[in-house]
């Protein structure tokens, strides 16, 4: 079984009852239930690490939206993952500032160290390496995020230390 198949199998076809109820409550607290769609997608992602088509359809139904409308929201936001990802996601900033300050060296170093290219997940399903448009940390370029932690002024030595600390 491939990494993608393993990760895809980790997502149940339906949302757990408790999560379904959380999403219903999110929608009830808004003047228009669809206003809760980003938070709902984030909660699904916290549970499953990504938002499958089945989960997207279910969330859309709970919030009174079409699946196509919710997919438009999900694909607009670069931190909502519509494909399976690893246990940890490493976002490497792809902005002009980061390119000028050495982003290409970091990508090459990461690819060699992890044995993957951008857009791929390590064979053990641990890390997914993704380029991202901008992390808004241009004054500390090059920048990356590992999980929720933002790191700036990253060179290959600092990158190794970040990966070691993360386990």
ABEGO torsion letter per residue (X at the ends): XBAAAAAAAABBABBBAAAAAAAAAAAAABABAAAAAAAAAAAAAAAAGBBBAAAAAAAAAAAGBBAAAAAAAAAABAABBABBBBABBBBBBABAAAAAAGAAAAAAAAAAAAGBBBGBBBAAGABBBBBBABAGAAAAOBBBBBEABBBBGBBAAAAAAAAAAAX
